[in-house]
Amino acid sequence: MTARVGVVTFPGSLDDRDTARAVRLAGSEPVALWHGDPDLHGVDAVVLPGGFSYGDYLRGGAIARFAPIMDELVPAARAGLPVLGICNGFQVLCESHLLPGALTRNAGLHFVCRPQTLRVESEDTYWTGDYAAGQEIVLPIKHGEGRYVADPVTVAGLEADGRVVLRYVGNPNGSAGDIAAVANEAGNVVGLMPHPEHATDPITGPSTDGLPFFTSILSRLVAA
């Protein structure tokens, strides 16, 4: 089976081509999707890549959530379509209420850009099955609004339900509970602030620790 993984481009997306390359390196077929096209074209999974979607000056992802493609993606995700949101894509997923919480300005208000050590908290999602719980990985981060916040009840629920997917080892932005990634209840929707697509090739990345995000979804789809 060759999985078809859609990569959505918003005005201002920076990492759509890097994401498409990561999808290809993992053995799937990347399919370019345009934010203004209200059609997912039959893809098996979708990635919302990083960058700066139109309207981010209001709040990250606040306008992108109203893009025509989201009209199809939101109900499809709720019906089980695997969706991964990276950085700005994470913000879009939160603004679309596919994931709880919000991403706000980093503590200290500084942009951070560096390799970051993270701990895998859950391998029980569509996107992390090729990791092991407790595994430490290194992925690049590059964000100014990456501080994950949610009310205490929501954070406690995420912790209790095993929906915290990645945790920072050395919190770079003040995120609640050192949270770097979360999943929905079904585990098919995951949002993360670090950039796995930039850690797939030893020539260009600080590691190849990001590749399992993209092999995991292929393994899951093939098994299904």
N, C-alpha and C positions, 0 to 999 in steps of 0.2 A: 504493500500500500504506500502511495505517495500522498502525504497529507498536504493540503493546501491551506497555508496560514496567511491570512490577510494582514497587511501592515497599512494602517491608516495614516494619511498625510493631511495635516492641518496647515493653514498658512502659518509659517514660522516653525514648523517641525524641523529639527536639526538632525535627528538620528534615525530617520526612516530608512535610509539606505544602509546604514550600519546594521539596523535590525533585520532588514531583508537579507543581508549577507550572513548574519548569524543563523537565521532560519535555514538558509541554503546549506551552510556548513553542518548543521545538525541533521540534514537529510530530508528536509521538507521543501515544498515549493512555495516561495513567497509570492503573494498576490498583492499588487498595489491597489489600494482602495483610497478614493478621494473623499474628503469630508463632506463635500457637497452632493455626493451621489447617494440617494437613499436606498442603496442596494448592496448587500454583502456578497453577491455573486457566488453564493453556494460554498463559501470557504468553510473549512473544518474548525478553525480557531482564528482569533483576532488578537493582534498586538497594537496597543496605542503607544507610540514611541515618545521619546523625550523631545524637548525643544520648548517653544513658546507659542502656544496656540493663540489665535486672534482673540483679543479681549483680555489677555492676562494682566493688563494694567489695572483692571478692576479687581480681579482675584484669579489665581491660577485655575484654569479650566472652567471658569464661570460662564463664559460665552460658548466655548466649545461644546458644552453639554447640549446646546440647542442645535448643533449641526445636523443636517438632514440624515447623515448616516447613523447618528445616535438614535433616531426614531426606530430603526430596525435593530440596532445592536442591543439596546437596553432590554427589550422583551426577549430577544434571542438569548442573552446572557442569563436572564431569569429562568429561561426554559432549559438551560444547561450548556449553552455554547461556551467553550473555554475562551476566556479573555484575560490578557495580561496587560497591565498598565504600568509603564516605566516612567518615573519622574513626572513630567507633565501629564503623561497618561494616567498616573496614579491620581493626580489632582482631578482629572476629568472624571474618573470612576467615582471619586468621593462626591464631586459636585452632582453627578448623575444619580447618586444614592444607591449605586450598586455596591459600594463599600461604605462602612460607617466612618465618622470622623472627618477631619479636614487637615489640610497642609497649610501651615502659616509661616511667617518670616522666621528665619533661623534665630535662635537665641544669640544676642549680641549683634544681630542685624548684618552679619558679614556673609558674603558668598563663600562657600567652601568648595574646593576642587582638589581632590587627592585620592589615592588608593585608600580604601577603608576595609578594616577587618570586620566581618559579620559572623554571627553564629546562626546556623540553620535550626530553627525551633520546630518546624513541622515539615515532614516529607509527605504528608497526607493531603496534598493538593495535586491538581492536574499538572502543575508547572514545576513541582519540586520532588517528584517521585524518584529521580536519579540521584538525589542527595541522601545523606543520613542525618537523622536528628542529632544535634550536638556538633556536627561538622563545622569547622571554622573555614571561611572562604574570604578571599580578597576581591573586591569589586571597586571600580571607580565611582566616586560621587562627584556631582557638580550641580549645586543648587543654591538658591537664595531663599526659597520658600519650601523647605523640606521638613520642617518641624511638625511631626504628627501630633495632633491633639484630639481629644474626645473627652466627654464627661466621664467621671470616675466609674459610673455604673457600666458604661459601654466598654471602657478599658478592662474592667474586671470581668465582663462577659467574654471578651476576646481571649483573655488569659485562660479563663475556666474552660472555654470551648476548644482550646488549642488552635485558635485562628490567628495567632501571632506567628508569622511565617519566618521572618528574619529579625534579628536583634543586633543593634550596633554593639561592638566591643570597643568601648570608648566613644561615648555619644558626641557626635560632631555638631548637633544642631538643637539639642534640647528636647527631642521627641519624648513624649510620655512613655515611661517604661522602656526606654531605649528602642522603641519599635521602629523598624525599618521597612517592614512589609506586613500586610494583613491579607486575609482571605475572607470570602463570603462563607455562609454556612455550608454550602454544597462543595466548596473547594475548587470550583471551576473558574472563579474570578479571583485574581490576585493582583494587588497593587504593591509596587516597591519603589523606593526612592533611588537606590543605587542602580547602576547601569550594567546589567549582565551582557548586553550586546557589545560592550567595549572590552570584554574580557573573554574572548573566544579564540584568540590567535596569539601564540607566544611572541610573534614578531611585533605586535602593536599594543598588547595589553599588559597590565601588571601581572596577569595570570590568565589561565583558561578556565577559571572557576565559574564563569558565567554560562558556559556552553550547556551544562545540564538543564538549565531552564528551558532550553529549546529542544534538547533531546528528550526531556521528560514528557513534553506534550506529544511528541511523535510516538513514544512508547505507549502512552495512554490511549491514543487514538488507534494505534495498531491493535492493541489488546482488546479494544472495544469492538 
